Amino acid sequence: MQRLQWKLALIERVEERVHAAPVPAPAMGDWPRISAATDEYRHVRLNGVYLPGLTARVQASTVQGRGYWLLTPLCQDDGSIVLVNRGFVTEASQRGAPTVAPRATASACAEARAQGQGASVSGLLRISEPKGGFLRQNDAAADRWYSRDVAAIAAARQLSPVAPYFVDADAVAGAPSDAPVGGLTVVSFQNNHLVYALTWYALALMVAGSCYWVVRDARAPRKHSGDA
């Protein structure tokens, strides 16, 4: 029952975060204190310039089919970088995509600013997904990604300093048909604790009933076959 109350409180807390108005994304000074318990699914906003040439494609399966999440670095005014999951694209749309060529972070950000690639983004703060997916490890050398591993992607693209989280961008109304589809974050928590509690209570009653039956049967007078 304690676990049930904990899970209900968690679901309520996350629902409040998801539907709240966006707040500024945690700055560099706050990065060491970020955790799933206090920050995941918080609705945040950030401004900066994208580095589209350093986008990482992470394999994904969504309601729209199989394809990729596009994680693009966003340079902020304070010099920090946040990976933004701009959304989902199909496998077909990414055939023939150019190979990533990492560059020095400062020069890449400066070039993007000079080209006027400013962006304002709102979305859900997510915690890094290290190592890889189920039975599939990320392969940085081959640029194959199965999970949104912030540290590994940042290292492969020579990005620094990079936030220890990424942001799932919200859906953008009126976006071009070929743009990444945002707003597909699945916010769902399995809650079977009430079923577990009822099951254990039922088992406890069955055990108590069985014990009562055995004790009553043991204390009942016995009839012997030779009695008159």
C-alpha positions as CSV (number, residue, x, y, z in Angstrom):
1,M,0.0,0.0,0.0
2,Q,2.9,2.3,0.6
3,R,4.3,1.6,-2.9
4,L,0.8,2.3,-4.3
5,Q,0.7,5.8,-2.6
6,W,4.3,6.5,-3.8
7,K,3.3,5.6,-7.4
8,L,0.2,7.7,-7.3
9,A,2.1,10.7,-6.0
10,L,4.8,10.2,-8.7
11,I,2.1,10.1,-11.5
12,E,0.5,13.3,-10.1
13,R,3.8,15.1,-9.8
14,V,4.8,14.2,-13.4
15,E,1.4,15.2,-14.7
16,E,1.8,18.6,-13.1
17,R,5.3,19.1,-14.6
18,V,4.2,18.1,-18.1
19,H,1.2,20.4,-18.2
20,A,2.8,23.4,-16.4
21,A,4.0,26.5,-18.3
22,P,7.6,26.1,-19.5
23,V,10.3,27.5,-17.2
24,P,14.0,28.2,-18.1
25,A,16.0,25.1,-18.6
26,P,18.5,24.4,-15.7
27,A,21.7,26.4,-16.2
28,M,25.3,25.1,-15.8
29,G,25.4,25.8,-12.1
30,D,22.4,23.6,-11.5
31,W,23.6,20.6,-13.6
32,P,25.2,18.7,-10.6
33,R,21.8,18.7,-8.8
34,I,19.7,17.4,-11.7
35,S,18.0,14.0,-11.0
36,A,15.1,12.0,-12.4
37,A,13.1,12.5,-9.1
38,T,13.3,16.3,-9.1
39,D,13.5,17.2,-12.8
40,E,12.5,14.6,-15.3
41,Y,9.5,15.6,-17.5
42,R,9.8,19.2,-16.3
43,H,8.4,21.6,-19.0
44,V,11.3,23.9,-20.0
45,R,12.3,26.4,-22.6
46,L,15.6,27.4,-24.0
47,N,17.1,29.7,-26.7
48,G,20.1,29.5,-28.8
49,V,21.4,28.4,-32.2
50,Y,21.2,24.9,-33.6
51,L,24.2,22.9,-35.0
52,P,22.3,20.8,-37.5
53,G,25.5,19.4,-39.0
54,L,26.2,17.6,-35.7
55,T,22.7,16.0,-35.4
56,A,22.7,12.4,-34.0
57,R,20.1,10.0,-35.3
58,V,18.8,7.7,-32.6
59,Q,16.7,4.7,-33.7
60,A,13.1,4.9,-32.6
61,S,9.8,3.2,-32.8
62,T,6.8,5.4,-32.4
63,V,3.1,5.6,-33.2
64,Q,4.2,6.9,-36.7
65,G,6.3,3.8,-37.3
66,R,10.1,3.1,-37.3
67,G,12.6,5.8,-37.8
68,Y,14.9,8.1,-35.8
69,W,14.9,10.8,-33.2
70,L,17.0,13.7,-34.3
71,L,19.1,15.0,-31.5
72,T,20.6,18.3,-32.4
73,P,23.0,20.4,-30.3
74,L,21.7,23.8,-29.3
75,C,24.3,26.5,-28.3
76,Q,23.1,28.8,-25.6
77,D,24.2,32.3,-25.0
78,D,26.2,31.3,-21.9
79,G,28.3,28.9,-24.0
80,S,26.6,25.8,-22.8
81,I,25.1,23.2,-25.1
82,V,21.9,21.2,-24.7
83,L,20.9,18.3,-26.9
84,V,17.4,18.8,-28.3
85,N,15.4,15.9,-29.6
86,R,13.7,17.9,-32.4
87,G,11.4,15.0,-33.1
88,F,10.8,11.9,-35.2
89,V,11.6,11.3,-38.8
90,T,11.1,8.2,-40.9
91,E,13.9,5.9,-42.1
92,A,13.1,6.7,-45.7
93,S,13.6,10.5,-45.1
94,Q,17.1,9.8,-43.8
95,R,18.5,7.7,-46.6
96,G,21.6,9.4,-48.0
97,A,22.0,11.8,-45.0
98,P,25.5,13.3,-44.9
99,T,28.1,11.9,-42.6
100,V,28.7,13.9,-39.4
101,A,32.0,15.8,-39.3
102,P,32.8,17.0,-35.7
103,R,34.2,20.5,-35.4
104,A,35.4,22.6,-32.4
105,T,32.4,23.7,-30.4
106,A,33.3,27.4,-30.2
107,S,33.8,27.8,-34.0
108,A,30.7,25.8,-34.8
109,C,28.5,27.9,-32.5
110,A,30.0,31.1,-33.8
111,E,29.4,30.1,-37.4
112,A,25.8,29.2,-36.6
113,R,25.2,32.6,-34.9
114,A,26.7,34.4,-37.9
115,Q,24.3,32.6,-40.1
116,G,21.3,33.7,-38.0
117,Q,20.1,30.2,-37.0
118,G,18.5,31.3,-33.8
119,A,15.9,29.0,-32.2
120,S,13.5,29.2,-29.3
121,V,12.5,25.7,-28.0
122,S,10.1,24.4,-25.4
123,G,9.8,20.8,-24.4
124,L,10.2,18.2,-21.7
125,L,13.5,17.7,-19.8
126,R,14.6,14.1,-20.0
127,I,17.5,12.2,-18.3
128,S,20.3,10.7,-20.4
129,E,19.9,7.1,-21.5
130,P,23.4,5.6,-21.2
131,K,24.9,2.6,-23.0
132,G,22.2,1.6,-25.5
133,G,18.9,-0.1,-26.1
134,F,17.7,-3.7,-25.4
135,L,20.5,-6.1,-26.5
136,R,22.0,-3.3,-28.7
137,Q,24.9,-1.2,-27.6
138,N,25.5,2.3,-29.0
139,D,28.4,2.3,-31.5
140,A,29.9,5.8,-31.5
141,A,32.6,4.9,-34.1
142,A,29.9,3.8,-36.6
143,D,27.6,6.6,-35.5
144,R,24.9,4.1,-34.6
145,W,22.7,5.1,-31.7
146,Y,20.0,3.1,-30.0
147,S,19.5,5.3,-27.0
148,R,19.8,9.0,-26.2
149,D,23.1,8.8,-24.4
150,V,24.0,12.4,-23.9
151,A,27.6,11.9,-22.7
152,A,28.5,9.5,-25.5
153,I,26.9,11.6,-28.2
154,A,28.7,14.7,-26.9
155,A,32.0,12.9,-26.8
156,A,31.6,11.6,-30.4
157,R,30.8,15.2,-31.6
158,Q,33.5,16.9,-29.5
159,L,30.9,19.0,-27.7
160,S,31.6,20.8,-24.4
161,P,30.2,21.8,-22.0
162,V,27.0,19.8,-22.5
163,A,24.0,19.5,-20.2
164,P,23.5,16.1,-18.5
165,Y,20.0,16.0,-19.9
166,F,18.3,16.4,-23.2
167,V,15.0,18.0,-24.2
168,D,12.1,16.4,-26.1
169,A,10.8,19.3,-28.2
170,D,7.1,20.1,-28.2
171,A,5.1,19.7,-31.3
172,V,5.2,22.8,-33.5
173,A,1.9,24.0,-35.0
174,G,2.1,24.6,-38.8
175,A,5.5,22.9,-39.1
176,P,6.5,21.8,-42.7
177,S,5.5,18.3,-43.6
178,D,9.1,17.2,-43.8
179,A,10.1,18.6,-40.4
180,P,10.8,16.3,-37.4
181,V,7.6,15.5,-35.6
182,G,7.8,16.7,-32.0
183,G,5.6,16.2,-29.0
184,L,5.7,12.4,-29.2
185,T,7.1,11.8,-25.7
186,V,5.3,8.9,-24.0
187,V,4.5,9.8,-20.4
188,S,3.0,6.6,-18.9
189,F,3.7,4.8,-15.7
190,Q,2.6,1.2,-15.1
191,N,0.7,1.1,-11.8
192,N,-0.1,-2.4,-10.7
193,H,0.4,-1.9,-7.0
194,L,-3.3,-2.0,-6.1
195,V,-3.5,-5.4,-7.9
196,Y,-0.4,-6.6,-6.0
197,A,-1.9,-5.5,-2.7
198,L,-5.2,-7.2,-3.3
199,T,-3.4,-10.4,-4.5
200,W,-1.3,-10.5,-1.3
201,Y,-4.3,-9.8,0.9
202,A,-6.2,-12.6,-0.8
203,L,-3.3,-15.0,-0.4
204,A,-3.0,-14.0,3.3
205,L,-6.8,-14.7,3.8
206,M,-6.4,-18.1,2.0
207,V,-3.4,-19.0,4.3
208,A,-5.4,-17.9,7.4
209,G,-8.4,-19.9,6.3
210,S,-6.3,-23.0,5.6
211,C,-4.6,-22.8,9.0
212,Y,-8.0,-22.5,10.7
213,W,-9.3,-25.5,8.8
214,V,-6.2,-27.6,9.7
215,V,-6.4,-26.7,13.4
216,R,-10.1,-27.3,13.6
217,D,-9.7,-30.7,11.8
218,A,-6.8,-31.6,14.2
219,R,-8.9,-30.8,17.3
220,A,-12.1,-32.6,16.1
221,P,-12.9,-35.9,17.9
222,R,-12.0,-39.0,15.8
223,K,-14.2,-42.0,15.3
224,H,-12.4,-45.3,15.4
225,S,-13.6,-48.2,13.2
226,G,-13.8,-50.6,16.2
227,D,-16.1,-48.4,18.4
228,A,-19.5,-49.8,19.3
